[in-house]
Amino acid sequence: MDYGIKDSIIAIVTTNRSMAGSPNSPVFYAENREEGERTALLIAKCTRGMVHDLLGGTYIIVRH
């Protein structure tokens, strides 16, 4: 099987409303960094994923 990074990204959480959605991963928009961090942690708990902070209010949840 051929796996790429897009196959491992579970979700994207961001405060940047101009970020376009992805057909492979849902994008969740947060009002501020605190809400974004909390949302990312909850999604990671539910999906057994890991949160990675990309700075600027954007988090990705991936499965390693």
N, CA, C and O atoms as a Tripos MOL2 file, in Angstrom:
@<TRIPOS>MOLECULE
protein
  256   255    64     0     0
PROTEIN
NO_CHARGES

@<TRIPOS>ATOM
      1 N           0.8340   -1.1800    0.0000 N.3       1 MET1
      2 CA          0.0000    0.0000    0.0000 C.3       1 MET1
      3 C           0.8740    1.2360    0.0000 C.2       1 MET1
      4 O           1.9620    1.2420    0.5750 O.2       1 MET1
      5 N           0.3950    2.2690   -0.6410 N.am      2 ASP2
      6 CA          1.1230    3.5250   -0.7250 C.3       2 ASP2
      7 C           0.4330    4.5540    0.1620 C.2       2 ASP2
      8 O          -0.6620    5.0200   -0.1520 O.2       2 ASP2
      9 N           1.0820    4.9090    1.2800 N.am      3 TYR3
     10 CA          0.5150    5.8820    2.2020 C.3       3 TYR3
     11 C           1.3060    7.1770    2.1340 C.2       3 TYR3
     12 O           2.5370    7.1690    2.1280 O.2       3 TYR3
     13 N           0.5890    8.2790    2.0830 N.am      4 GLY4
     14 CA          1.2190    9.5880    2.1220 C.3       4 GLY4
     15 C           0.7480   10.3410    3.3390 C.2       4 GLY4
     16 O          -0.0540    9.8340    4.1230 O.2       4 GLY4
     17 N           1.2460   11.5530    3.5000 N.am      5 ILE5
     18 CA          0.8660   12.3580    4.6580 C.3       5 ILE5
     19 C          -0.6340   12.6420    4.6610 C.2       5 ILE5
     20 O          -1.2400   12.7070    5.7300 O.2       5 ILE5
     21 N          -1.2370   12.8110    3.5020 N.am      6 LYS6
     22 CA         -2.6730   13.1090    3.4720 C.3       6 LYS6
     23 C          -3.5160   11.9490    3.9910 C.2       6 LYS6
     24 O          -4.6470   12.1540    4.4310 O.2       6 LYS6
     25 N          -2.9720   10.7270    3.9420 N.am      7 ASP7
     26 CA         -3.6950    9.5750    4.4680 C.3       7 ASP7
     27 C          -3.6290    9.5090    5.9810 C.2       7 ASP7
     28 O          -4.4250    8.8070    6.6050 O.2       7 ASP7
     29 N          -2.6890   10.2310    6.5810 N.am      8 SER8
     30 CA         -2.4970   10.2060    8.0180 C.3       8 SER8
     31 C          -3.1550   11.3750    8.7320 C.2       8 SER8
     32 O          -3.3340   11.3230    9.9490 O.2       8 SER8
     33 N          -3.5200   12.4280    8.0110 N.am      9 ILE9
     34 CA         -4.1290   13.6060    8.6350 C.3       9 ILE9
     35 C          -5.6020   13.3090    8.9080 C.2       9 ILE9
     36 O          -6.3760   13.0240    7.9940 O.2       9 ILE9
     37 N          -5.9670   13.3820   10.1810 N.am     10 ILE10
     38 CA         -7.3390   13.1050   10.5890 C.3      10 ILE10
     39 C          -8.1890   14.3670   10.4740 C.2      10 ILE10
     40 O          -9.3210   14.3160    9.9920 O.2      10 ILE10
     41 N          -7.6390   15.5100   10.9220 N.am     11 ALA11
     42 CA         -8.3810   16.7710   10.8960 C.3      11 ALA11
     43 C          -7.4200   17.9390   11.0000 C.2      11 ALA11
     44 O          -6.2700   17.7860   11.4130 O.2      11 ALA11
     45 N          -7.9110   19.1050   10.6190 N.am     12 ILE12
     46 CA         -7.1770   20.3570   10.7400 C.3      12 ILE12
     47 C          -8.0370   21.2980   11.5660 C.2      12 ILE12
     48 O          -9.2310   21.4480   11.3060 O.2      12 ILE12
     49 N          -7.4260   21.9350   12.5680 N.am     13 VAL13
     50 CA         -8.1250   22.9210   13.3880 C.3      13 VAL13
     51 C          -7.3750   24.2350   13.2230 C.2      13 VAL13
     52 O          -6.1570   24.2770   13.3990 O.2      13 VAL13
     53 N          -8.0870   25.3090   12.8880 N.am     14 THR14
     54 CA         -7.4140   26.5700   12.6190 C.3      14 THR14
     55 C          -8.2720   27.7720   13.0160 C.2      14 THR14
     56 O          -9.4980   27.6870   13.0900 O.2      14 THR14
     57 N          -7.5980   28.8830   13.2660 N.am     15 THR15
     58 CA         -8.2930   30.1500   13.4920 C.3      15 THR15
     59 C          -8.3440   30.9590   12.2000 C.2      15 THR15
     60 O          -8.9720   32.0160   12.1510 O.2      15 THR15
     61 N          -7.6900   30.4680   11.1660 N.am     16 ASN16
     62 CA         -7.6040   31.1540    9.8770 C.3      16 ASN16
     63 C          -8.8190   30.7950    9.0180 C.2      16 ASN16
     64 O          -8.8750   29.7180    8.4250 O.2      16 ASN16
     65 N          -9.7780   31.6970    8.9600 N.am     17 ARG17
     66 CA        -11.0160   31.4460    8.2040 C.3      17 ARG17
     67 C         -10.8020   31.3640    6.6930 C.2      17 ARG17
     68 O         -11.6640   30.8540    5.9770 O.2      17 ARG17
     69 N          -9.6770   31.8530    6.2060 N.am     18 SER18
     70 CA         -9.4370   31.8030    4.7640 C.3      18 SER18
     71 C          -8.8330   30.4690    4.3160 C.2      18 SER18
     72 O          -8.6440   30.2420    3.1210 O.2      18 SER18
     73 N          -8.5330   29.5930    5.2720 N.am     19 MET19
     74 CA         -7.9810   28.2860    4.9110 C.3      19 MET19
     75 C          -9.0650   27.4570    4.2250 C.2      19 MET19
     76 O         -10.1680   27.2910    4.7460 O.2      19 MET19
     77 N          -8.7290   26.9480    3.0620 N.am     20 ALA20
     78 CA         -9.6880   26.1600    2.2870 C.3      20 ALA20
     79 C          -9.8220   24.7620    2.8860 C.2      20 ALA20
     80 O          -8.8860   24.2300    3.4830 O.2      20 ALA20
     81 N         -10.9820   24.1930    2.7150 N.am     21 GLY21
     82 CA        -11.2240   22.8290    3.1740 C.3      21 GLY21
     83 C         -10.4760   21.8240    2.3270 C.2      21 GLY21
     84 O          -9.9810   22.1490    1.2470 O.2      21 GLY21
     85 N         -10.3990   20.6240    2.8140 N.am     22 SER22
     86 CA         -9.7050   19.5450    2.1270 C.3      22 SER22
     87 C         -10.6920   18.4170    1.8620 C.2      22 SER22
     88 O         -11.5200   18.1160    2.7230 O.2      22 SER22
     89 N         -10.6280   17.7870    0.6970 N.am     23 PRO23
     90 CA        -11.5350   16.6600    0.4400 C.3      23 PRO23
     91 C         -11.1780   15.4360    1.2900 C.2      23 PRO23
     92 O         -12.0090   14.5450    1.4670 O.2      23 PRO23
     93 N          -9.9500   15.3870    1.8130 N.am     24 ASN24
     94 CA         -9.4980   14.2280    2.5790 C.3      24 ASN24
     95 C          -9.5950   14.4070    4.0820 C.2      24 ASN24
     96 O          -9.7150   13.4240    4.8120 O.2      24 ASN24
     97 N          -9.5450   15.6460    4.5600 N.am     25 SER25
     98 CA         -9.5390   15.9120    6.0000 C.3      25 SER25
     99 C         -10.4620   17.0810    6.3140 C.2      25 SER25
    100 O         -10.4160   18.1100    5.6400 O.2      25 SER25
    101 N         -11.2920   16.9270    7.3270 N.am     26 PRO26
    102 CA        -12.1750   18.0410    7.6910 C.3      26 PRO26
    103 C         -11.3890   19.1830    8.3410 C.2      26 PRO26
    104 O         -10.3900   18.9550    9.0230 O.2      26 PRO26
    105 N         -11.8530   20.4060    8.1200 N.am     27 VAL27
    106 CA        -11.2550   21.5860    8.7240 C.3      27 VAL27
    107 C         -12.2460   22.1540    9.7270 C.2      27 VAL27
    108 O         -13.4020   22.4130    9.3920 O.2      27 VAL27
    109 N         -11.7860   22.3470   10.9610 N.am     28 PHE28
    110 CA        -12.6020   22.9310   12.0210 C.3      28 PHE28
    111 C         -12.0690   24.3290   12.2920 C.2      28 PHE28
    112 O         -10.8670   24.5120   12.4840 O.2      28 PHE28
    113 N         -12.9590   25.3150   12.3070 N.am     29 TYR29
    114 CA        -12.5680   26.6940   12.5470 C.3      29 TYR29
    115 C         -12.8380   27.0640   13.9940 C.2      29 TYR29
    116 O         -13.9230   26.8120   14.5180 O.2      29 TYR29
    117 N         -11.8370   27.6670   14.6420 N.am     30 ALA30
    118 CA        -11.9450   28.0850   16.0380 C.3      30 ALA30
    119 C         -11.9180   29.6070   16.1070 C.2      30 ALA30
    120 O         -11.3380   30.2640   15.2430 O.2      30 ALA30
    121 N         -12.5460   30.1620   17.1370 N.am     31 GLU31
    122 CA        -12.5870   31.6120   17.3170 C.3      31 GLU31
    123 C         -11.2510   32.1730   17.7910 C.2      31 GLU31
    124 O         -10.8950   33.3000   17.4490 O.2      31 GLU31
    125 N         -10.5060   31.3870   18.5830 N.am     32 ASN32
    126 CA         -9.2180   31.8490   19.1100 C.3      32 ASN32
    127 C          -8.3170   30.6420   19.3410 C.2      32 ASN32
    128 O          -8.7330   29.4960   19.1710 O.2      32 ASN32
    129 N          -7.0610   30.9230   19.7360 N.am     33 ARG33
    130 CA         -6.0780   29.8330   19.9260 C.3      33 ARG33
    131 C          -6.5010   28.8550   21.0150 C.2      33 ARG33
    132 O          -6.3190   27.6460   20.8740 O.2      33 ARG33
    133 N          -7.0650   29.3780   22.1020 N.am     34 GLU34
    134 CA         -7.4670   28.5070   23.2030 C.3      34 GLU34
    135 C          -8.5510   27.5340   22.7590 C.2      34 GLU34
    136 O          -8.4910   26.3460   23.0750 O.2      34 GLU34
    137 N          -9.5320   28.0310   22.0340 N.am     35 GLU35
    138 CA        -10.5950   27.1630   21.5280 C.3      35 GLU35
    139 C         -10.0310   26.1560   20.5250 C.2      35 GLU35
    140 O         -10.4380   24.9940   20.5130 O.2      35 GLU35
    141 N          -9.1030   26.5980   19.6920 N.am     36 GLY36
    142 CA         -8.4840   25.7070   18.7170 C.3      36 GLY36
    143 C          -7.7030   24.5920   19.3710 C.2      36 GLY36
    144 O          -7.7800   23.4350   18.9580 O.2      36 GLY36
    145 N          -6.9490   24.9490   20.3950 N.am     37 GLU37
    146 CA         -6.1720   23.9340   21.1090 C.3      37 GLU37
    147 C          -7.0860   22.9300   21.7950 C.2      37 GLU37
    148 O          -6.8370   21.7260   21.7390 O.2      37 GLU37
    149 N          -8.1280   23.4080   22.4340 N.am     38 ARG38
    150 CA         -9.0740   22.5210   23.1240 C.3      38 ARG38
    151 C          -9.7730   21.6000   22.1230 C.2      38 ARG38
    152 O          -9.9190   20.4040   22.3780 O.2      38 ARG38
    153 N         -10.2010   22.1470   20.9960 N.am     39 THR39
    154 CA        -10.8660   21.3490   19.9680 C.3      39 THR39
    155 C          -9.9210   20.2850   19.4110 C.2      39 THR39
    156 O         -10.3100   19.1300   19.2420 O.2      39 THR39
    157 N          -8.6920   20.6760   19.1290 N.am     40 ALA40
    158 CA         -7.7100   19.7220   18.5930 C.3      40 ALA40
    159 C          -7.4510   18.5850   19.5790 C.2      40 ALA40
    160 O          -7.3670   17.4230   19.1800 O.2      40 ALA40
    161 N          -7.3250   18.9160   20.8600 N.am     41 LEU41
    162 CA         -7.0870   17.8760   21.8680 C.3      41 LEU41
    163 C          -8.2700   16.9200   21.9900 C.2      41 LEU41
    164 O          -8.0820   15.7140   22.1440 O.2      41 LEU41
    165 N          -9.4840   17.4550   21.9220 N.am     42 LEU42
    166 CA        -10.6720   16.5880   22.0030 C.3      42 LEU42
    167 C         -10.7750   15.6580   20.7930 C.2      42 LEU42
    168 O         -11.0870   14.4760   20.9370 O.2      42 LEU42
    169 N         -10.5130   16.1930   19.6140 N.am     43 ILE43
    170 CA        -10.5500   15.3570   18.4020 C.3      43 ILE43
    171 C          -9.4820   14.2670   18.4970 C.2      43 ILE43
    172 O          -9.7370   13.1110   18.1580 O.2      43 ILE43
    173 N          -8.2960   14.6360   18.9550 N.am     44 ALA44
    174 CA         -7.2110   13.6570   19.0860 C.3      44 ALA44
    175 C          -7.5720   12.5560   20.0730 C.2      44 ALA44
    176 O          -7.2810   11.3850   19.8290 O.2      44 ALA44
    177 N          -8.2020   12.9180   21.1820 N.am     45 LYS45
    178 CA         -8.6130   11.9070   22.1610 C.3      45 LYS45
    179 C          -9.6030   10.9210   21.5520 C.2      45 LYS45
    180 O          -9.4980    9.7120   21.7590 O.2      45 LYS45
    181 N         -10.5540   11.4450   20.8070 N.am     46 CYS46
    182 CA        -11.6090   10.5970   20.2230 C.3      46 CYS46
    183 C         -11.0880    9.7030   19.1070 C.2      46 CYS46
    184 O         -11.6270    8.6200   18.8790 O.2      46 CYS46
    185 N         -10.0560   10.1400   18.4180 N.am     47 THR47
    186 CA         -9.5710    9.4080   17.2460 C.3      47 THR47
    187 C          -8.2350    8.7160   17.4730 C.2      47 THR47
    188 O          -7.6920    8.0890   16.5630 O.2      47 THR47
    189 N          -7.7020    8.8290   18.6980 N.am     48 ARG48
    190 CA         -6.3790    8.2800   19.0300 C.3      48 ARG48
    191 C          -5.2930    8.8750   18.1470 C.2      48 ARG48
    192 O          -4.3680    8.1850   17.7190 O.2      48 ARG48
    193 N          -5.4250   10.1580   17.8850 N.am     49 GLY49
    194 CA         -4.4450   10.8690   17.0690 C.3      49 GLY49
    195 C          -3.5030   11.6970   17.9120 C.2      49 GLY49
    196 O          -3.6440   11.7650   19.1330 O.2      49 GLY49
    197 N          -2.5520   12.3200   17.2660 N.am     50 MET50
    198 CA         -1.5810   13.2040   17.9060 C.3      50 MET50
    199 C          -1.7750   14.6070   17.3430 C.2      50 MET50
    200 O          -2.0050   14.7770   16.1450 O.2      50 MET50
    201 N          -1.6810   15.6110   18.2170 N.am     51 VAL51
    202 CA         -1.8310   17.0070   17.8060 C.3      51 VAL51
    203 C          -0.4470   17.5830   17.5170 C.2      51 VAL51
    204 O           0.4920   17.4030   18.2910 O.2      51 VAL51
    205 N          -0.3450   18.2700   16.4020 N.am     52 HIS52
    206 CA          0.8750   18.9890   16.0430 C.3      52 HIS52
    207 C           0.5200   20.4440   15.8070 C.2      52 HIS52
    208 O          -0.3670   20.7500   15.0100 O.2      52 HIS52
    209 N           1.2110   21.3450   16.4990 N.am     53 ASP53
    210 CA          0.9830   22.7780   16.4030 C.3      53 ASP53
    211 C           1.8130   23.3240   15.2500 C.2      53 ASP53
    212 O           3.0410   23.2440   15.2740 O.2      53 ASP53
    213 N           1.1460   23.8780   14.2410 N.am     54 LEU54
    214 CA          1.8460   24.4430   13.0870 C.3      54 LEU54
    215 C           2.0620   25.9420   13.2330 C.2      54 LEU54
    216 O           2.4710   26.6100   12.2830 O.2      54 LEU54
    217 N           1.7900   26.4680   14.4150 N.am     55 LEU55
    218 CA          1.9170   27.8860   14.7270 C.3      55 LEU55
    219 C           0.8620   28.7090   13.9790 C.2      55 LEU55
    220 O           0.2360   28.2240   13.0370 O.2      55 LEU55
    221 N           0.6820   29.9240   14.4010 N.am     56 GLY56
    222 CA         -0.2960   30.7850   13.7570 C.3      56 GLY56
    223 C          -1.7260   30.3570   13.9910 C.2      56 GLY56
    224 O          -2.6150   30.7500   13.2350 O.2      56 GLY56
    225 N          -1.9770   29.5530   15.0270 N.am     57 GLY57
    226 CA         -3.3470   29.1310   15.3220 C.3      57 GLY57
    227 C          -3.8320   27.9430   14.5290 C.2      57 GLY57
    228 O          -5.0380   27.7130   14.4520 O.2      57 GLY57
    229 N          -2.9230   27.1720   13.9310 N.am     58 THR58
    230 CA         -3.3130   25.9930   13.1520 C.3      58 THR58
    231 C          -2.7280   24.7350   13.7710 C.2      58 THR58
    232 O          -1.5440   24.6740   14.1030 O.2      58 THR58
    233 N          -3.5900   23.7310   13.9170 N.am     59 TYR59
    234 CA         -3.1900   22.4260   14.4690 C.3      59 TYR59
    235 C          -3.6150   21.3630   13.4770 C.2      59 TYR59
    236 O          -4.6580   21.4800   12.8350 O.2      59 TYR59
    237 N          -2.7930   20.3130   13.3520 N.am     60 ILE60
    238 CA         -3.2260   19.1410   12.5960 C.3      60 ILE60
    239 C          -3.2480   17.9610   13.5480 C.2      60 ILE60
    240 O          -2.4150   17.8480   14.4480 O.2      60 ILE60
    241 N          -4.2060   17.0950   13.3340 N.am     61 ILE61
    242 CA         -4.3030   15.8650   14.1100 C.3      61 ILE61
    243 C          -3.9670   14.7430   13.1380 C.2      61 ILE61
    244 O          -4.6150   14.5830   12.1040 O.2      61 ILE61
    245 N          -2.9460   13.9710   13.4860 N.am     62 VAL62
    246 CA         -2.4710   12.9050   12.5950 C.3      62 VAL62
    247 C          -2.4550   11.5820   13.3310 C.2      62 VAL62
    248 O          -2.4220   11.5310   14.5610 O.2      62 VAL62
    249 N          -2.4790   10.5250   12.5590 N.am     63 ARG63
    250 CA         -2.3190    9.1770   13.0970 C.3      63 ARG63
    251 C          -0.9520    8.6840   12.6190 C.2      63 ARG63
    252 O          -0.6910    8.6110   11.4180 O.2      63 ARG63
    253 N          -0.0890    8.3490   13.5720 N.am     64 HIS64
    254 CA          1.2690    7.8760   13.2490 C.3      64 HIS64
    255 C           1.2710    6.3700   13.1420 C.2      64 HIS64
    256 O           2.3130    5.7720   12.8770 O.2      64 HIS64
@<TRIPOS>BOND
     1     1     2 1
     2     2     3 1
     3     3     4 2
     4     3     5 am
     5     5     6 1
     6     6     7 1
     7     7     8 2
     8     7     9 am
     9     9    10 1
    10    10    11 1
    11    11    12 2
    12    11    13 am
    13    13    14 1
    14    14    15 1
    15    15    16 2
    16    15    17 am
    17    17    18 1
    18    18    19 1
    19    19    20 2
    20    19    21 am
    21    21    22 1
    22    22    23 1
    23    23    24 2
    24    23    25 am
    25    25    26 1
    26    26    27 1
    27    27    28 2
    28    27    29 am
    29    29    30 1
    30    30    31 1
    31    31    32 2
    32    31    33 am
    33    33    34 1
    34    34    35 1
    35    35    36 2
    36    35    37 am
    37    37    38 1
    38    38    39 1
    39    39    40 2
    40    39    41 am
    41    41    42 1
    42    42    43 1
    43    43    44 2
    44    43    45 am
    45    45    46 1
    46    46    47 1
    47    47    48 2
    48    47    49 am
    49    49    50 1
    50    50    51 1
    51    51    52 2
    52    51    53 am
    53    53    54 1
    54    54    55 1
    55    55    56 2
    56    55    57 am
    57    57    58 1
    58    58    59 1
    59    59    60 2
    60    59    61 am
    61    61    62 1
    62    62    63 1
    63    63    64 2
    64    63    65 am
    65    65    66 1
    66    66    67 1
    67    67    68 2
    68    67    69 am
    69    69    70 1
    70    70    71 1
    71    71    72 2
    72    71    73 am
    73    73    74 1
    74    74    75 1
    75    75    76 2
    76    75    77 am
    77    77    78 1
    78    78    79 1
    79    79    80 2
    80    79    81 am
    81    81    82 1
    82    82    83 1
    83    83    84 2
    84    83    85 am
    85    85    86 1
    86    86    87 1
    87    87    88 2
    88    87    89 am
    89    89    90 1
    90    90    91 1
    91    91    92 2
    92    91    93 am
    93    93    94 1
    94    94    95 1
    95    95    96 2
    96    95    97 am
    97    97    98 1
    98    98    99 1
    99    99   100 2
   100    99   101 am
   101   101   102 1
   102   102   103 1
   103   103   104 2
   104   103   105 am
   105   105   106 1
   106   106   107 1
   107   107   108 2
   108   107   109 am
   109   109   110 1
   110   110   111 1
   111   111   112 2
   112   111   113 am
   113   113   114 1
   114   114   115 1
   115   115   116 2
   116   115   117 am
   117   117   118 1
   118   118   119 1
   119   119   120 2
   120   119   121 am
   121   121   122 1
   122   122   123 1
   123   123   124 2
   124   123   125 am
   125   125   126 1
   126   126   127 1
   127   127   128 2
   128   127   129 am
   129   129   130 1
   130   130   131 1
   131   131   132 2
   132   131   133 am
   133   133   134 1
   134   134   135 1
   135   135   136 2
   136   135   137 am
   137   137   138 1
   138   138   139 1
   139   139   140 2
   140   139   141 am
   141   141   142 1
   142   142   143 1
   143   143   144 2
   144   143   145 am
   145   145   146 1
   146   146   147 1
   147   147   148 2
   148   147   149 am
   149   149   150 1
   150   150   151 1
   151   151   152 2
   152   151   153 am
   153   153   154 1
   154   154   155 1
   155   155   156 2
   156   155   157 am
   157   157   158 1
   158   158   159 1
   159   159   160 2
   160   159   161 am
   161   161   162 1
   162   162   163 1
   163   163   164 2
   164   163   165 am
   165   165   166 1
   166   166   167 1
   167   167   168 2
   168   167   169 am
   169   169   170 1
   170   170   171 1
   171   171   172 2
   172   171   173 am
   173   173   174 1
   174   174   175 1
   175   175   176 2
   176   175   177 am
   177   177   178 1
   178   178   179 1
   179   179   180 2
   180   179   181 am
   181   181   182 1
   182   182   183 1
   183   183   184 2
   184   183   185 am
   185   185   186 1
   186   186   187 1
   187   187   188 2
   188   187   189 am
   189   189   190 1
   190   190   191 1
   191   191   192 2
   192   191   193 am
   193   193   194 1
   194   194   195 1
   195   195   196 2
   196   195   197 am
   197   197   198 1
   198   198   199 1
   199   199   200 2
   200   199   201 am
   201   201   202 1
   202   202   203 1
   203   203   204 2
   204   203   205 am
   205   205   206 1
   206   206   207 1
   207   207   208 2
   208   207   209 am
   209   209   210 1
   210   210   211 1
   211   211   212 2
   212   211   213 am
   213   213   214 1
   214   214   215 1
   215   215   216 2
   216   215   217 am
   217   217   218 1
   218   218   219 1
   219   219   220 2
   220   219   221 am
   221   221   222 1
   222   222   223 1
   223   223   224 2
   224   223   225 am
   225   225   226 1
   226   226   227 1
   227   227   228 2
   228   227   229 am
   229   229   230 1
   230   230   231 1
   231   231   232 2
   232   231   233 am
   233   233   234 1
   234   234   235 1
   235   235   236 2
   236   235   237 am
   237   237   238 1
   238   238   239 1
   239   239   240 2
   240   239   241 am
   241   241   242 1
   242   242   243 1
   243   243   244 2
   244   243   245 am
   245   245   246 1
   246   246   247 1
   247   247   248 2
   248   247   249 am
   249   249   250 1
   250   250   251 1
   251   251   252 2
   252   251   253 am
   253   253   254 1
   254   254   255 1
   255   255   256 2
@<TRIPOS>SUBSTRUCTURE
     1 MET1         2 RESIDUE 1 A MET
     2 ASP2         6 RESIDUE 1 A ASP
     3 TYR3        10 RESIDUE 1 A TYR
     4 GLY4        14 RESIDUE 1 A GLY
     5 ILE5        18 RESIDUE 1 A ILE
     6 LYS6        22 RESIDUE 1 A LYS
     7 ASP7        26 RESIDUE 1 A ASP
     8 SER8        30 RESIDUE 1 A SER
     9 ILE9        34 RESIDUE 1 A ILE
    10 ILE10       38 RESIDUE 1 A ILE
    11 ALA11       42 RESIDUE 1 A ALA
    12 ILE12       46 RESIDUE 1 A ILE
    13 VAL13       50 RESIDUE 1 A VAL
    14 THR14       54 RESIDUE 1 A THR
    15 THR15       58 RESIDUE 1 A THR
    16 ASN16       62 RESIDUE 1 A ASN
    17 ARG17       66 RESIDUE 1 A ARG
    18 SER18       70 RESIDUE 1 A SER
    19 MET19       74 RESIDUE 1 A MET
    20 ALA20       78 RESIDUE 1 A ALA
    21 GLY21       82 RESIDUE 1 A GLY
    22 SER22       86 RESIDUE 1 A SER
    23 PRO23       90 RESIDUE 1 A PRO
    24 ASN24       94 RESIDUE 1 A ASN
    25 SER25       98 RESIDUE 1 A SER
    26 PRO26      102 RESIDUE 1 A PRO
    27 VAL27      106 RESIDUE 1 A VAL
    28 PHE28      110 RESIDUE 1 A PHE
    29 TYR29      114 RESIDUE 1 A TYR
    30 ALA30      118 RESIDUE 1 A ALA
    31 GLU31      122 RESIDUE 1 A GLU
    32 ASN32      126 RESIDUE 1 A ASN
    33 ARG33      130 RESIDUE 1 A ARG
    34 GLU34      134 RESIDUE 1 A GLU
    35 GLU35      138 RESIDUE 1 A GLU
    36 GLY36      142 RESIDUE 1 A GLY
    37 GLU37      146 RESIDUE 1 A GLU
    38 ARG38      150 RESIDUE 1 A ARG
    39 THR39      154 RESIDUE 1 A THR
    40 ALA40      158 RESIDUE 1 A ALA
    41 LEU41      162 RESIDUE 1 A LEU
    42 LEU42      166 RESIDUE 1 A LEU
    43 ILE43      170 RESIDUE 1 A ILE
    44 ALA44      174 RESIDUE 1 A ALA
    45 LYS45      178 RESIDUE 1 A LYS
    46 CYS46      182 RESIDUE 1 A CYS
    47 THR47      186 RESIDUE 1 A THR
    48 ARG48      190 RESIDUE 1 A ARG
    49 GLY49      194 RESIDUE 1 A GLY
    50 MET50      198 RESIDUE 1 A MET
    51 VAL51      202 RESIDUE 1 A VAL
    52 HIS52      206 RESIDUE 1 A HIS
    53 ASP53      210 RESIDUE 1 A ASP
    54 LEU54      214 RESIDUE 1 A LEU
    55 LEU55      218 RESIDUE 1 A LEU
    56 GLY56      222 RESIDUE 1 A GLY
    57 GLY57      226 RESIDUE 1 A GLY
    58 THR58      230 RESIDUE 1 A THR
    59 TYR59      234 RESIDUE 1 A TYR
    60 ILE60      238 RESIDUE 1 A ILE
    61 ILE61      242 RESIDUE 1 A ILE
    62 VAL62      246 RESIDUE 1 A VAL
    63 ARG63      250 RESIDUE 1 A ARG
    64 HIS64      254 RESIDUE 1 A HIS
